[in-house]
C-alpha cells in the first residue's frame, strides 16, 4: 500500500536541489513541496538564500558569490549549515520530506550534504535543473529574480546585469551531477527532457511523473462546481440528479463569460455525472467527461440528507464531523481517497498549455483548489467553494493569482 496520512513512510527523504541561479530550482522545490503537502505529506522547503537575506542582508554584490572570495565562501557556507541543521531538526521532529534549496554546485558540497543527511537517517535525492536556452534564462531572470528582495528598488537593467555577473561567479566552480552511486533526476530546459539515475523507493518514483509535466508557459485554469442540482435544493448527498432552472441559468452565464473572454482553444473537463455534463452542455463547446472528477462516493448514504444521517446514523455523523479528511463513508470514499484518484488529473493540469475549465463537485473542486492555493490535505474539507462561482487561477513562478467571479446572484 502506498504511504498516505494513514500509512506514513517509515523513512525520511531529503530532496537536494542543484543548479546554477535562474535555472528554476526554487520554482521546482516549491512546486514539489506544494504537491507533496497536497498528497498529505509533511513537506517543507529550506531555502539557503532566505537564510542569507535574513541574516546577512538581501542586497549583496556579485563579488560576494565569487568562489575565490574567502569571506563570501565562509559566509555562504555558514548559511548552508544553518539551513541544513534546521531541516534535519524539523525532519527528526516529524517531517517527512525536506527540500534543501541551494545551488549545491560542487561535488564537495553535495558530498557533505549527502553524508550529513544519511548520518541523520535520511535518504537523499538530488534534483538538478539545467538550462542553456538564453530566452528561457532571460525570462526567468526578469519574471522571478527581479522581484526578489535582492533587487528591491534597483533599476531593472542594472539588476539583470548584476544577476548575470552572479551567475558567472557560480559557473566558475559548477560541477554537474554525475555521482555514480547517488540517486538523481536531471531536468533539462524547463522540462524538455528528464534524466533519471538510480531511482529507488515509492516516493521518488511518484515525483518523476510530476516533474516531467512541469513547465513555465503562462495559461489560465478555471474551477467551478456544477450549476444548482435538484439534490442541492433538497440538501441530499451525492446522487446523479439533473439541474434546476437556476442550475441551467448558471451554465448559460458560464457561456456568456467565456464568450466575452474570447478563449477559442478552451479545454473543458467534467465529471461523468449528469449535473456537470448538463452545465457544460450550455457552453456549446466540446467537453471531456472524466471519471476521476466524480463527486466523493457517499456509499450507503448516497441520496440521503445530512439530517437523515444525523438522526438515523448518529455515530457515523459524529465520526465524519470529527475528521472529515479521513472519514470514509461505508462502502464509499474519504477525502484522502479523492485526493489519490485526482493525482492524474492534477498532473494533466500541470502538463496543459491551453486554458482549462474544470466543472466538477464540491469535494473535487476543494481538492484541486487546495493544490493551487498551497493548502495542505488537512485543510481541504474546510475550503469554501460556493455554487455559482467561477474561480480563475493564473499559475505564476511561485504561486497562483486568483480571481473569483460570481456569475449569478
Beta strands, then each sheet from edge to edge (+ up, - down):
strand 1: 12-18
strand 2: 43-47
strand 3: 97-101
strand 4: 122-130
strand 5: 184-188
strand 6: 193-197
strand 7: 220-225
strand 8: 267-270
strand 9: 288-289
strand 10: 356-360
strand 11: 389-396
strand 12: 399-406
sheet 1: 2+ 3+ 1+ 4+ 5+ 6-
sheet 2: 9+ 8+ 10+ 7+ 11- 12+
end
